[in-house]
Amino acid sequence: MSVRELRWRARGRLFCWLLLANMLGRGACVVANPFAPEFSPALGELAWDGGLRWQMPLTALQLEPGVEIDITLDHELVALDYGEVESRIAVRPLETGVYCRGSNRIVWNRPGAGSRVFSDRDRVIPLPEVSAIVGTAPVECYRQGPVRLYWSEVARRAWIEDSGWILEYESGSLVRFSSPSGRVYEATSHGRRVTGIRLGTDRLLAVDTEGHGIIECMTARGVARFHIAYSDAGQIERVTDNNKRTLAAFAYGPMGTVTAIRRASMPSLDLAWLSNDGAARGDSPNRFPVHLAKAGRRSYRYWISGGVIYMELSEPDTAKRLLRIGMQYGRIRWVKESD
């Protein structure tokens, strides 16, 4: 077995166990790296909203000693119009952006997946001492835990401070970021998709895209090279290395949800989905018309009663697990796991 395959197997746990009881008990979490995924309630592979969430590692991009960015394939279920839904597999952390939604909400699509929405209740008044990086542009400041957002509507710029990291956006696109050590990295982007990262003259990441910004090829530090093929519907269908060896392949059903996952040197996984009665968009916790019902030998139930979300996991020769999640206005308020 090659070194790459050994590394793939060592790092390649497909599904992330995202339930950290000590953090969820406090109702919040501290993220030390905006390029890493935020923790969110999950029961095995099942996310709080009944969707399937997983990460598949491709490579690790070392920025500096002790600082790495994991390049992964991330899956999430996306609600479409007219009660439809589809699986969306994205290359992370290569998608990020900042934009206004409505008159009083600013959305930050984190590079490590997930979004933060800043509103008037997060605004810091009076304005704190403005970071030198912001300059003299008129700004507003918002804060959520360790994350501080400076927003300038006039300059169409945003500066985000997160646990020692600073990310700079222009017209919604990431253009620059610095690590807690103070090293500054330049980024090029196509809309919300990062297409390159440089440290001085050192090209750390290069992404080749087609006309609409769709990733076709990615090279990390000039060594690890990946080619990505898409279905006619624009969903990632296959990832190969430079030797044309298939690293991952995905099959989709008629409704657009992923139904099979094939990985190099690892067992295949088949998926099944069930319909949710009364599904709705917006802040409703039951916003998807389907939920994951089966992943390999694991089975799931998902239902909502009395404003509480219930998710149950069962598999052969293992006791059932039940997760209860309390929601209010589309936000998680508490999480409990029943015996």
C-alpha positions in Angstrom: 0.0 0.0 0.0 1.3 3.4 -0.9 2.1 6.2 1.5 -0.8 8.2 0.1 -3.2 5.4 0.7 -1.9 4.9 4.3 -2.4 8.6 4.9 -5.8 8.5 3.3 -6.8 5.6 5.6 -5.4 7.2 8.7 -7.0 10.5 8.1 -9.9 9.3 6.1 -12.8 8.7 8.6 -15.7 9.7 6.4 -18.0 10.7 9.1 -17.2 13.3 11.8 -18.6 12.9 15.3 -19.7 16.4 15.9 -21.5 16.0 19.2 -19.3 17.4 22.1 -21.5 17.1 25.2 -19.5 19.5 27.3 -19.7 22.3 24.7 -23.3 21.7 23.8 -24.2 21.7 27.5 -23.1 25.3 27.6 -25.0 26.1 24.4 -21.9 27.6 22.7 -18.5 26.6 21.4 -15.1 28.3 20.9 -13.6 28.0 17.4 -9.9 28.5 17.4 -9.6 28.4 13.6 -12.1 29.9 11.2 -10.9 27.4 8.5 -12.1 24.5 10.7 -15.7 23.4 10.8 -17.8 24.6 13.7 -19.2 22.0 16.0 -22.9 21.3 15.6 -25.3 18.8 17.1 -25.3 15.5 15.3 -26.1 11.9 16.0 -23.5 9.9 14.2 -23.9 11.0 10.6 -27.3 12.7 11.1 -27.3 16.5 11.5 -29.9 18.3 13.7 -32.1 19.0 10.7 -32.2 15.4 9.5 -29.6 16.0 6.8 -26.5 14.1 6.2 -23.2 15.9 7.1 -19.8 14.4 6.6 -16.3 15.4 5.6 -13.9 13.5 3.4 -10.2 14.6 3.6 -8.3 15.3 0.4 -5.1 16.8 1.8 -3.7 19.1 4.4 -2.3 22.5 3.5 0.4 23.5 6.0 0.6 27.3 6.2 3.4 27.4 8.8 4.7 25.1 11.6 1.7 24.0 13.7 -0.9 25.6 11.4 -2.7 23.5 8.9 -5.8 23.9 6.8 -7.6 20.6 6.0 -8.9 20.5 2.4 -12.0 18.4 2.5 -15.1 17.4 0.6 -18.1 18.5 2.7 -21.6 17.3 2.2 -24.8 19.1 3.3 -28.4 18.9 2.4 -29.7 22.1 0.7 -33.3 23.1 0.6 -34.4 24.4 -2.8 -37.6 26.1 -3.9 -41.0 24.3 -4.3 -40.2 21.8 -1.5 -37.2 20.2 -3.3 -33.8 19.3 -1.9 -30.4 18.2 -3.2 -27.1 17.0 -1.9 -24.3 19.6 -2.2 -20.7 18.5 -2.0 -18.3 21.4 -1.7 -14.5 21.6 -1.5 -13.7 23.2 1.8 -12.3 25.6 3.0 -12.3 27.1 -0.5 -15.8 28.7 -0.3 -16.3 31.8 1.9 -17.8 35.3 1.6 -19.5 38.2 3.4 -22.6 39.9 2.2 -25.8 41.8 3.3 -29.1 40.0 3.5 -31.9 42.5 3.9 -31.3 45.9 5.6 -30.0 44.8 8.9 -28.3 41.4 8.5 -24.7 40.6 7.5 -23.9 37.0 6.6 -20.4 35.5 6.9 -20.0 32.2 5.1 -17.1 30.7 7.1 -14.3 29.1 5.1 -14.6 26.0 7.3 -18.3 25.7 6.4 -21.4 27.0 8.2 -22.6 30.6 8.4 -22.8 33.3 11.0 -25.5 35.9 10.7 -24.9 39.3 12.4 -27.8 41.5 13.2 -28.6 44.7 15.2 -28.6 42.8 18.5 -24.9 41.9 17.8 -23.8 45.5 17.1 -21.2 46.9 19.5 -22.1 50.4 20.7 -20.1 52.5 21.3 -17.7 51.5 18.6 -14.6 49.9 20.2 -11.1 50.9 19.3 -10.8 50.1 15.6 -8.1 47.8 14.5 -5.3 49.5 12.5 -6.1 47.1 9.6 -9.5 48.8 9.1 -8.0 52.2 8.4 -10.2 55.3 8.3 -13.2 53.9 6.5 -16.6 54.4 8.4 -17.4 51.1 10.0 -19.9 49.2 12.1 -18.8 46.6 14.6 -20.6 43.3 15.5 -19.6 40.7 17.9 -20.5 37.0 18.6 -18.4 35.3 21.2 -14.7 35.4 20.0 -15.7 36.7 16.5 -15.7 40.4 15.8 -16.9 41.7 12.4 -16.1 45.2 11.2 -18.3 46.2 8.3 -18.0 49.2 5.9 -20.9 49.6 3.5 -19.2 52.6 1.9 -15.9 50.8 1.2 -17.6 47.4 0.5 -15.2 45.8 2.8 -15.3 43.5 5.9 -12.7 42.6 8.4 -13.2 39.6 10.7 -11.2 38.8 13.8 -11.6 35.3 15.1 -9.4 33.9 17.9 -6.2 35.6 16.6 -7.0 35.2 12.9 -7.9 38.2 10.7 -9.8 37.8 7.4 -10.3 40.6 5.0 -13.0 40.7 2.3 -13.6 43.1 -0.6 -16.9 43.1 -2.4 -17.8 39.9 -0.5 -14.6 38.0 -1.6 -11.7 36.9 0.6 -8.6 38.8 -0.4 -6.2 38.4 2.5 -5.9 36.7 5.9 -3.4 36.4 8.7 -2.7 33.7 11.3 -2.2 34.3 15.0 1.5 34.4 14.3 1.1 37.5 12.3 2.0 36.0 8.9 -0.1 37.6 6.1 -1.4 35.4 3.2 -2.8 36.8 0.0 -5.9 35.2 -1.5 -7.5 35.3 -4.9 -11.2 34.5 -5.3 -13.9 34.0 -7.9 -16.9 35.3 -6.1 -17.1 33.2 -2.9 -14.7 30.5 -4.2 -11.0 30.9 -3.2 -8.8 30.1 -6.2 -5.3 30.8 -4.8 -3.3 31.3 -1.6 0.2 32.9 -1.5 2.7 33.7 1.2 5.0 36.2 -0.5 6.2 34.5 -3.7 5.4 31.0 -2.3 2.3 29.7 -4.1 0.6 27.4 -1.5 -2.6 26.6 -3.3 -3.7 26.9 -6.9 -7.2 26.1 -8.2 -8.1 25.9 -11.9 -11.7 26.8 -12.6 -13.9 26.9 -15.7 -15.9 30.0 -16.7 -18.4 29.9 -13.9 -15.8 29.3 -11.2 -16.4 25.6 -10.9 -13.3 23.8 -9.6 -11.8 21.5 -12.1 -8.3 21.0 -10.7 -6.5 21.8 -7.4 -2.8 21.8 -6.5 -1.6 22.1 -3.0 2.0 23.3 -2.6 2.7 22.2 -6.1 2.6 18.5 -5.1 -0.9 17.1 -4.3 -3.0 17.5 -7.4 -6.7 16.6 -7.6 -9.1 16.6 -10.6 -12.8 17.0 -10.0 -15.5 15.8 -12.4 -19.2 16.9 -12.3 -22.6 15.4 -13.3 -24.8 17.2 -15.8 -26.6 18.7 -12.8 -23.4 20.3 -11.6 -22.8 18.0 -8.6 -19.4 16.5 -7.8 -19.3 13.0 -9.2 -15.7 11.9 -9.0 -12.3 13.0 -7.6 -9.1 11.5 -9.1 -5.4 12.1 -8.4 -2.8 13.0 -11.0 -2.4 9.3 -12.0 -6.2 9.2 -12.8 -6.8 6.9 -9.8 -10.3 7.4 -8.4 -10.2 8.7 -4.8 -13.9 9.2 -4.4 -17.1 8.7 -6.4 -20.7 9.7 -5.7 -24.0 8.5 -7.1 -27.2 10.6 -6.9 -30.9 9.6 -6.9 -33.7 11.2 -9.0 -34.4 13.9 -6.4 -30.7 15.0 -6.2 -29.7 13.4 -2.9 -26.5 11.3 -2.7 -27.3 7.6 -2.7 -23.9 5.9 -2.8 -20.3 6.8 -1.8 -17.3 5.0 -3.1 -13.9 5.6 -1.7 -10.5 4.2 -2.6 -9.4 1.3 -0.4 -12.4 1.8 1.9 -15.8 0.1 2.2 -18.6 1.5 0.0 -21.6 3.1 1.6 -25.2 3.1 0.4 -27.7 5.7 1.6 -31.5 5.9 1.8 -33.8 8.8 2.4 -37.4 9.2 3.7 -39.9 12.0 3.2 -40.8 14.5 6.0 -44.5 15.3 6.2 -45.2 19.0 6.6 -41.7 20.2 5.8 -41.3 24.0 5.4 -38.7 26.5 4.6 -37.5 29.5 6.6 -36.9 29.1 10.4 -38.9 26.0 10.7 -36.7 23.2 12.2 -38.4 20.8 9.8 -37.1 22.6 6.7 -36.2 19.6 4.5 -38.7 17.5 2.7 -36.5 14.4 3.4 -34.2 13.1 6.0 -31.5 10.4 6.1 -33.1 7.1 6.9 -30.2 4.7 6.4 -26.4 4.8 5.9 -24.9 1.4 5.4 -26.1 -0.8 8.4 -27.2 2.2 10.4 -30.8 3.3 10.5 -32.3 6.7 11.6 -35.6 8.1 12.7 -36.2 11.8 12.7 -39.4 13.6 14.0 -40.6 16.8 15.6 -43.1 16.9 18.5 -44.0 19.8 20.8 -41.3 22.0 19.3 -38.6 19.5 20.1 -36.5 17.7 17.4 -35.9 13.9 18.0 -33.2 11.9 16.2 -32.7 8.2 16.8 -29.8 6.1 15.7 -29.9 2.3 15.6 -27.6 -0.3 14.3 -27.1 -4.1 14.7 -25.8 -5.3 18.1 -25.8 -1.7 19.4 -28.1 0.1 21.8 -30.3 2.8 20.3 -29.3 6.4 20.8 -31.8 9.3 21.0 -30.9 13.0 20.7 -33.4 15.7 21.7 -32.8 19.2 20.5 -34.7 22.3 21.6 -35.2 25.1 19.0 -36.4 28.7 19.2 -36.6 30.9 16.1 -34.5 28.6 14.1 -31.6 28.5 16.7 -30.5 25.6 18.9 -31.2 26.3 22.5 -30.4 23.0 24.2 -29.3 19.5 23.3 -29.8 16.3 25.4 -29.0 12.7 24.7 -31.4 10.2 26.3 -30.3 6.9 27.8 
